[in-house]
Amino acid sequence: MSAPYEFLKLEIADRIATVLIDRPDKLNALNGKVIAELDRMFTELSARTQVGAIVLSGAGRAFVAGADIAEIATASEGPGLQDLSAFGSRVFTRIERLNKPVIAAVNGFALGGGLELALASHVRLASESAKFGLPEVKLGLIPGYGGTQRLPRLIGRGRALQLVLTGGMIDAATAATFGLVNAVYPAEVLLDVARSMAKEMAQQGPLALAHAIAAVTAGADLSLDDALALESKHFGELGRSADMREGTRAFLEKRPPTFRGE
């Protein structure tokens, strides 16, 4: 890895990278430095062949309790806040479009930018004590890192507007009912479950994972006909890969495949 990280901790084992946001005195609130470190971390992990999937969580009792309000309060009006929003959105979009699966293990508060970071992840698992919300309207703002766009695409316009316009919080059980999280687990097993799921994903063909993420992410914004054409394009590209030949051969020979990402 490059220079040390101030606010992120990294552990790699069994091809799974666990990234922990570590600013517990501020409930892991996102400021410009944290977002820049996330950008650098995910850029580096995307290029590391020994990493097949990523688990993202938070230190202490929060996943991410939101953006750093002190930083927002001192940002200049107009272009200052717009630039801050655009930067966060670019980083979160990079995570959403990463070539490897990203699982958010939401261990506590996921509010504002924290919920938006979870929304940019490919799968969301929650502890029973997790809380979710977009409280920006209470500050005279709106979500600025993709919340107004990703949330309605995930849980529907009505439920998304309920959260955005009230600024209220929902618990993990309600988040699961809304389809905001995939599943809810006791806090003591959350990371283990997330790593186990990540390990299962990492055992698959890396090219197939990358193309699947790209097809699902890009296809969500297309008409069905265009999305199906996009799927066929990715399917055809994979058909020319050594991984596809290895995968089909291994299936016919009744043995585990050895994928090389080629």
DOLUM-404782 format. One record per residue (C-alpha): residue in one letter; y, x, z. Coordinates in steps of 0.25 Angstrom, whole numbers, padded with zeros to 4 digits, always signed. Layout:
BEGIN
AYXZ ...
# end
This chain:
BEGIN
M+0000+0000+0000 S+0015+0004-0001 A+0025+0006+0010 P+0021-0001+0024 Y+0024-0015+0026 E+0033-0020+0037 F+0029-0035+0038 L+0015-0035+0031 K+0002-0031+0036 L-0010-0028+0026 E-0025-0027+0029 I-0035-0026+0018 A-0050-0028+0020 D-0061-0033+0011 R-0051-0034-0001 I-0042-0044+0007 A-0028-0040+0010 T-0022-0047+0023 V-0007-0047+0023 L+0000-0050+0036 I+0014-0054+0037 D+0018-0046+0049 R+0032-0050+0055 P+0027-0059+0067 D+0040-0057+0075 K+0047-0066+0063 L+0034-0074+0061 N+0032-0066+0048 A+0045-0072+0042 L+0048-0068+0028 N+0060-0059+0025 G+0063-0051+0013 K+0055-0039+0018 V+0043-0047+0021 I+0043-0053+0007 A+0045-0040+0001 E+0033-0034+0008 L+0025-0046+0004 D+0029-0043-0010 R+0025-0029-0009 M+0012-0032-0002 F+0007-0042-0012 T+0011-0034-0024 E+0003-0022-0018 L-0009-0031-0014 S-0010-0037-0028 A-0012-0023-0034 R-0023-0018-0024 T-0037-0020-0030 Q-0043-0019-0016 V-0036-0032-0012 G-0042-0045-0017 A-0035-0055-0009 I-0024-0056+0001 V-0022-0064+0014 L-0008-0066+0019 S-0005-0070+0034 G+0005-0068+0045 A+0006-0060+0058 G+0007-0068+0071 R+0009-0083+0071 A+0015-0085+0058 F+0011-0083+0043 V+0026-0082+0039 A+0036-0091+0047 G+0046-0091+0035 A+0057-0083+0029 D+0065-0074+0038 I+0077-0084+0041 A+0086-0072+0045 E+0085-0066+0032 I+0087-0080+0025 A+0099-0082+0034 T+0106-0069+0030 A+0103-0070+0015 S+0115-0072+0006 E+0117-0086+0001 G+0112-0090-0013 P+0106-0078-0021 G+0102-0072-0007 L+0093-0083-0004 Q+0089-0085-0018 D+0084-0071-0019 L+0077-0071-0006 S+0069-0084-0011 A+0066-0078-0025 F+0061-0065-0019 G+0052-0072-0009 S+0047-0081-0021 R+0044-0069-0029 V+0035-0063-0019 F+0028-0076-0015 T+0025-0078-0030 R+0020-0064-0031 I+0010-0068-0020 E+0007-0081-0027 R+0003-0074-0040 L-0004-0062-0034 N-0017-0058-0041 K-0025-0059-0028 P-0027-0071-0018 V-0017-0072-0007 I-0022-0081+0005 A-0011-0085+0016 A-0017-0085+0030 V-0006-0094+0036 N-0008-0090+0051 G+0004-0097+0057 F+0018-0102+0052 A+0020-0102+0037 L+0034-0107+0036 G+0045-0106+0025 G+0042-0093+0017 G+0029-0092+0025 L+0024-0104+0019 E+0029-0100+0005 L+0021-0087+0007 A+0009-0095+0010 L+0011-0104-0002 A+0012-0091-0011 S-0002-0087-0006 H-0014-0092-0014 V-0022-0098-0002 R-0016-0103+0012 L-0025-0103+0024 A-0019-0107+0037 S-0021-0106+0052 E-0022-0118+0060 S-0008-0115+0067 A-0001-0112+0054 K+0012-0120+0051 F+0018-0122+0037 G+0032-0126+0033 L+0044-0123+0024 P+0056-0125+0034 E+0067-0119+0025 V+0075-0133+0024 K+0077-0131+0039 L+0085-0118+0035 G+0093-0125+0024 L+0084-0119+0013 I+0071-0122+0005 P+0059-0113+0004 G+0062-0101-0005 Y+0049-0094-0007 G+0042-0104-0015 G+0039-0115-0005 T+0046-0126-0013 Q+0037-0123-0025 R+0024-0119-0020 L+0022-0129-0009 P+0023-0141-0017 R+0014-0135-0028 L+0004-0133-0016 I+0005-0146-0008 G+0013-0156-0016 R+0028-0159-0017 G+0028-0169-0006 R+0022-0161+0005 A+0030-0149+0000 L+0043-0156+0001 Q+0039-0161+0015 L+0038-0147+0020 V+0050-0142+0012 L+0059-0153+0016 T+0056-0155+0031 G+0054-0140+0034 G+0043-0144+0043 M+0030-0137+0046 I+0015-0142+0044 D+0003-0136+0051 A-0009-0130+0045 A-0017-0143+0044 T-0006-0150+0037 A-0004-0138+0028 A-0019-0139+0024 T-0018-0154+0022 F-0006-0151+0013 G-0014-0141+0005 L-0004-0130+0009 V-0016-0122+0015 N-0030-0121+0011 A-0036-0121+0025 V-0033-0120+0040 Y-0040-0110+0049 P-0040-0106+0064 A-0030-0095+0065 E-0040-0085+0070 V-0048-0086+0057 L-0037-0088+0047 L-0036-0073+0042 D-0051-0072+0041 V-0053-0084+0033 A-0041-0080+0024 R-0047-0066+0022 S-0061-0072+0019 M-0055-0081+0008 A-0047-0069+0003 K-0060-0061+0003 E-0067-0072-0005 M-0056-0072-0015 A-0056-0057-0016 Q-0070-0056-0020 Q-0067-0064-0033 G-0062-0057-0046 P-0048-0052-0044 L-0044-0055-0058 A-0049-0069-0056 L-0042-0071-0043 A-0029-0066-0050 H-0030-0075-0062 A-0034-0087-0053 I-0021-0085-0045 A-0013-0084-0057 A-0019-0096-0064 V-0017-0105-0052 T-0003-0100-0048 A+0003-0101-0062 G-0005-0113-0066 A+0001-0121-0055 D+0014-0122-0062 L+0008-0125-0076 S+0004-0138-0082 L-0011-0140-0082 D-0013-0137-0096 D-0005-0124-0095 A-0012-0120-0082 L-0026-0122-0088 A-0022-0113-0100 L-0017-0103-0089 E-0031-0104-0082 S-0038-0102-0096 K-0029-0090-0098 H-0033-0083-0085 F-0048-0087-0087 G-0048-0080-0100 E-0041-0068-0095 L-0052-0067-0084 G-0062-0069-0094 R-0059-0055-0100 S-0060-0048-0087 A-0071-0039-0082 D-0071-0047-0069 M-0075-0059-0076 R-0086-0052-0083 E-0091-0046-0070 G-0090-0060-0062 T-0098-0067-0073 R-0108-0056-0074 A-0109-0055-0059 F-0111-0071-0058 L-0122-0070-0068 E-0129-0058-0062 K-0128-0065-0048 R-0120-0054-0041 P-0107-0052-0035 P-0096-0048-0045 T-0088-0035-0044 F-0074-0038-0049 R-0064-0027-0053 G-0052-0035-0057 E-0054-0031-0071 
# end
